[in-house]
Amino acid sequence: MTHSPPLDSLLWRRFTWRHWKNAPVSSGLLLGIVALGVGVFFAVRLANRSAVAEFQNFTDVLTTESDGLIVAPAGMLPESVLGELRRGLEDDAVRMISVLESTATRPRMSESETIGSRSTYTLLGVDLIALQNLAGERPQDRRWFGQSGASPSGDASPGIASAADPDLWTLFRDPRSAFISEAQARREGLKVGDELPLVIQERVVSVRVAGIIPADPSRPRAPAHLMVFDLPALQRLTDATGRLSRVEFLMEEGPGRAERWAAVRATLERLSSEGRETPRWRVSSPAERRSSADKMTRAFRLNLTILSLLALLVGLYLIFQALDGAVVRRRDEIAILRSLGMPPSALRRAWLLESAMLGLLGGLLGLGLGWIGAQGAVRLVSRTVNALYFSSAADAASLSLFEALLALGASVLTCLLAGWIPAKAAASIPPAQVLARSQGIRPEGLSMPRRLAVVLGLGAVGGLGCLLPPLRLEGGGRFSLAAYAVALVWVLGAGLLGGAVLERLARALAGLGRHGVAWRLALSHLRTPSSRHRLAVAGLVCAVAMTAGMAILVGSFDLTMRGWIQRTFQADLYVSSDGAQSASTENRISPTTWQAVAAHPAVARAQIVQAARLQLPIGETLLVGADLAFFREFARPAWIAAPTDDTVFDATRNVSLALVSEAFSERFRVRRGDQIELPTPGGLHSVTIAGIFSDYGNERGSLLVDRGHFSRWFGDELASSLILVLRPGFDVETVRSELRAAHPGLAVFTQSYLRTEALRIFRQTFSITYALELIGVVVAVAGLGFTLMSLLWERRDELATLRTLGMRRGELAAAAVCEGVVTAVAGVGVGLVASLALGWLLIHRVNRQTFGWTLETHWPWAQMGLLAVLILGAAILTGWGVGFRGARIPAEREE
Amino acid sequence: MDRESRRRWRLSWACVWGWVLAQLLSPLPAVAGPDEGSNGFANPTPGRVFSFPRDHGSHPEFALEWWYLTGHLLETNGARYGFQATFFRRAAPRTSTPESPTSDAFGDQQLYLAHMALLEASTGRFLHQERLNREGWDAGSSTNALDVRNGNWWLRQRSDSPGNSAETPILELNGGVRAEASFQLNLTPRKPLVIFGTNGVSRKAAEPSAASHYLTFTRLAATGRLTLEGRERPVQGEVWMDHEISSSQLGSGQVGWDWAGIQLADGREIMAYRMRRSDGSTDPFSTLTWVDRQGGGRAVSATAFEWKPEGEWKSPVSGAVYPARVRLTTRDPESGVDAVLVLEPIHPAQELNGALGGIAYWEGACRVRDASGREIGSAFLEMTGYAASMAGRL
């Protein structure tokens, strides 16, 4: 018989679909497992995407996307470059949009609030007059002015000018004039003319709402946290007079735009390095800028995606097992179909179609689940991005067709993969073979010695894989591809081992004296476990190993962080701008303020910390200026490579020396004694690495130099924080209150408070990991229930016979419980052992390679025990439920 | 966007920019004396002694100033173009106590507006663009010599050329429209500078402030290159340049003006403006001035010339209805007989729609014909106040 679609359709309706329809519970459960697996994957992908999409060029809201931009390699661009740029491009039809970006928050409402609880506003300074030149193309750009009130037309909507409005020049001459987004106006009930207190730098400033940022449906909507100022006004407010964050370039309309930009870019690059040892700015395109955000977080997001695949991997075992079971159950039917002339290829197709349909339906359900889950996950992801990388205030995930198709594809592919072997098995059943159900389930799979050999082989291959280095991504990110492959190989090996252990365990238990009938009945099935038993154990091993492995990683992290926090926070008071809420905060403390704080009579010693982002060839890092002797004394660094002598701690001799964090050393592949060139606004400075300390503050790495050199190189004295040691006899809380009262724009933390907060923030960044762990457990438990259910379905004739022989329903349920518990014990036991290996792999390979953080190993025994108890408890409950219900299945009924 | 929304958009832009421009270019309140307005800006003074090159530069003591170039260019193959390049400076209202120090790069005391336009005669294609910048890194003007810039558009005196003198400098102009067209021209005065008006003051109305110092190169030889559609072509031609310094332009009851700069083939020029009153009549302060071959000026008053609009052209953009032609009748001082000059636009669609400045006006290249229809020269014609009254705006 040739391939015929009507035959396939007939097979689908009369053969496959009938079985699905007749077993709604198990079909539903299977669909649910696929949906959960796909849902988690989809949710995490969407959340990742949204958290990173938040990183945008805010000027895109105000102008059409620029062709390119320049930024300083470190610190800010001096305003003086503008004139020079125009002279260099005086014949080129290119608009230059100078931009200053900063951050601010609302002042704190109560003294007890936690760090990061207030959202950060992005302050964008642009020349509002020059912005009007885009009016030819973008009508909404003309609606900036005249929003302040009575319009002659009586139209109060933003953008209608009032001829009586005297505010144009006020707007340009009052630095407090700000434009807010429509979303913020709505959310906070603000209107034009309202005053809005903000912490800008370390001062509380009352900003006046001069208008609403004009919106255009064709452009990105102004995010709620964006505020726009006239550029010189923002310069004054943020102590950045004469300085710019970047200059954007917008080619004027006309032919050959790309070629003209290429020529302008070449001129910019020439001007940047003309007569200089180090380029004064870096030229890039908005796409490159966006991709740098993408690169910055790629390793983090890849890790998260891998974790999100956990549920789908467990699901793969379960689908395999379900389809394999279906082959066994429908063997008679298949044999009849074969006798009626059905070719094996049609059967294989029917089976693969069933797998694909399962993937498709489960996938579609998963998209729905994932979409809901993503709304929660995005907050967790952006919290981490916020703490580690850049300001991300994403609070809702947006749908992406690409991600939806990817998730659906992953779902169908997983199901096809799982259905491949069952499909082959189904197609290989000969027509003549009519199997009596009484023949039972034949032993399947590899023999025990071969099975153990494969397990050992997989273990050894994994061991070798551990020696491989990480994949180095663009921008300095690293991804432990080999380590993840090792994890997969080990999980597969452990799964195989689980099956073998189940058989041995059942035999050993059977040999232990006399038992009740339920117990013997259960063990009789497990002594020669079916492939479904083995797959159920393998699925459980996979879930337990990965969940417990992650728990080990997080536990180790927690232990290391606690130690680091205890060591690092040794001083009495820690001072920063009250606006400092995340890794990307730009708020600084002006010299007058920090000098006043340092001069407080209670202060014995003050560490002034300055920091700036620094662009190195591989990527961006953090350059910190501080008193290194103070750092040694009060931050007590744990040395990965300690300085060989005290020179680096002596400000008079350490001009060419630096300390770097472990993450820096990993990312930029440098060791103690190596030299690095630092491109600073004050020129190129070469420093030698005197020591490497462990630091868990950021994964981009940091580089520490003496503050005297830092402020000379950067030409400013703005501090990012202050660390104070008090004289004996002064009460920390009293001094804290005094400083807060004198400087309401400063946040002053005591040592104990900061220790608690640091740990809380750290734990918060791991919340997404906890959520994924939890889902892993749920899938494992659901899988166990599903296994027991399908095994009882397979044995429905046997159950009927046993009932006829006088076994009570409770006894049958007890047998199911025993079967479930022994299966679970094998799965949990092997899973926990495998988790030790996975935990080691995650700590010493994945984490070290990705983040460059050395962690102390911590085995969270209690948590692992709890996981075991939880799964065993779930096995008892589901075993009982399934057994109790299964005892009533009529023998003749179809599934 | 439907038609109604578009109409509302246009209305709101017009409102906004009308208002912004009104802020920028608003007439100053009644002046306190002959030289100084009540808000601290100067008024033109009769008998002022000009000093060059300084007076080619900027005069920040006045509120309003422009350098206005219009010209006709020819390719070697005879292809004809008309262009306009205007640089405006407008001072912000002065405050007695500045609230904050001003930034050099982003000033808050002066605004610079510039208009560029190009007409391709063979196709009638008319390109134009406006630009607004605050004084600072991207716009400004020197107070020592002619050097005014706005983005990549600039006009300056060449310092290196032989024959360059303080009074008749050789100029360089860089202009264009977006990246669709650009022109780089060297401009050499063929005649000495003309100072229009009486005793150095060109009066527009009875009010003391409604006057300007009006300095003009009536004929500059232009050579350079024009790039259109990415193709560069050498051009040469003749250019007219006004430099007008004032603190206000219109008097009460005036709604706009028509202006013409005519370059006759016989080597003479005519500058004429007709101040229009709200009732449609010609204001007595309207003037026509003949410039002879040596550069000497002879002005005649409003009663001694006739400015007669002929036909109509309605702008599809602003909806304004402009005269299609202008018939100018005046006594030729050389021959002593009445001369008829018909200013005939090379193409009717030469309106600058005021997208940024909020004021739509017509400024275009014209052929000049005599009564018999013979082409006797070329001109630029400016017509303002047709889309909306200019009263209170300039």
HADDOCK unambig.tbl for C-alpha pairs under 7 A between the chains (distance, minus, plus):
assign (segid A and resid 82 and name CA) (segid B and resid 137 and name CA) 6.15 0.50 0.50
assign (segid A and resid 83 and name CA) (segid B and resid 137 and name CA) 5.04 0.50 0.50
assign (segid A and resid 86 and name CA) (segid B and resid 138 and name CA) 6.93 0.50 0.50
assign (segid A and resid 90 and name CA) (segid B and resid 152 and name CA) 4.74 0.50 0.50
assign (segid A and resid 91 and name CA) (segid B and resid 152 and name CA) 5.40 0.50 0.50
assign (segid A and resid 92 and name CA) (segid B and resid 152 and name CA) 6.12 0.50 0.50
assign (segid A and resid 93 and name CA) (segid B and resid 152 and name CA) 6.23 0.50 0.50
assign (segid A and resid 93 and name CA) (segid B and resid 178 and name CA) 6.19 0.50 0.50
assign (segid A and resid 93 and name CA) (segid B and resid 179 and name CA) 5.55 0.50 0.50
assign (segid A and resid 129 and name CA) (segid B and resid 132 and name CA) 6.93 0.50 0.50
assign (segid A and resid 129 and name CA) (segid B and resid 133 and name CA) 6.05 0.50 0.50
assign (segid A and resid 129 and name CA) (segid B and resid 134 and name CA) 6.63 0.50 0.50
assign (segid A and resid 130 and name CA) (segid B and resid 132 and name CA) 6.22 0.50 0.50
assign (segid A and resid 130 and name CA) (segid B and resid 133 and name CA) 5.17 0.50 0.50
assign (segid A and resid 133 and name CA) (segid B and resid 131 and name CA) 5.65 0.50 0.50
assign (segid A and resid 133 and name CA) (segid B and resid 132 and name CA) 6.18 0.50 0.50
assign (segid A and resid 135 and name CA) (segid B and resid 356 and name CA) 6.40 0.50 0.50
assign (segid A and resid 136 and name CA) (segid B and resid 355 and name CA) 6.18 0.50 0.50
assign (segid A and resid 142 and name CA) (segid B and resid 13 and name CA) 6.48 0.50 0.50
assign (segid A and resid 142 and name CA) (segid B and resid 16 and name CA) 6.92 0.50 0.50
assign (segid A and resid 143 and name CA) (segid B and resid 16 and name CA) 6.99 0.50 0.50
assign (segid A and resid 160 and name CA) (segid B and resid 12 and name CA) 5.60 0.50 0.50
assign (segid A and resid 160 and name CA) (segid B and resid 15 and name CA) 6.89 0.50 0.50
assign (segid A and resid 160 and name CA) (segid B and resid 16 and name CA) 6.38 0.50 0.50
assign (segid A and resid 161 and name CA) (segid B and resid 15 and name CA) 5.88 0.50 0.50
assign (segid A and resid 161 and name CA) (segid B and resid 16 and name CA) 4.69 0.50 0.50
assign (segid A and resid 161 and name CA) (segid B and resid 19 and name CA) 6.79 0.50 0.50
assign (segid A and resid 163 and name CA) (segid B and resid 19 and name CA) 5.51 0.50 0.50
assign (segid A and resid 172 and name CA) (segid B and resid 108 and name CA) 6.78 0.50 0.50
assign (segid A and resid 173 and name CA) (segid B and resid 99 and name CA) 6.56 0.50 0.50
assign (segid A and resid 173 and name CA) (segid B and resid 100 and name CA) 6.89 0.50 0.50
assign (segid A and resid 232 and name CA) (segid B and resid 103 and name CA) 6.71 0.50 0.50
assign (segid A and resid 232 and name CA) (segid B and resid 106 and name CA) 6.37 0.50 0.50
assign (segid A and resid 252 and name CA) (segid B and resid 178 and name CA) 5.13 0.50 0.50
assign (segid A and resid 252 and name CA) (segid B and resid 179 and name CA) 5.40 0.50 0.50
assign (segid A and resid 253 and name CA) (segid B and resid 178 and name CA) 5.59 0.50 0.50
assign (segid A and resid 253 and name CA) (segid B and resid 179 and name CA) 5.42 0.50 0.50
assign (segid A and resid 253 and name CA) (segid B and resid 180 and name CA) 6.77 0.50 0.50
assign (segid A and resid 254 and name CA) (segid B and resid 178 and name CA) 6.57 0.50 0.50
assign (segid A and resid 254 and name CA) (segid B and resid 179 and name CA) 4.38 0.50 0.50
assign (segid A and resid 254 and name CA) (segid B and resid 180 and name CA) 4.47 0.50 0.50
assign (segid A and resid 255 and name CA) (segid B and resid 180 and name CA) 6.56 0.50 0.50
assign (segid A and resid 255 and name CA) (segid B and resid 229 and name CA) 6.63 0.50 0.50
assign (segid A and resid 255 and name CA) (segid B and resid 230 and name CA) 6.59 0.50 0.50
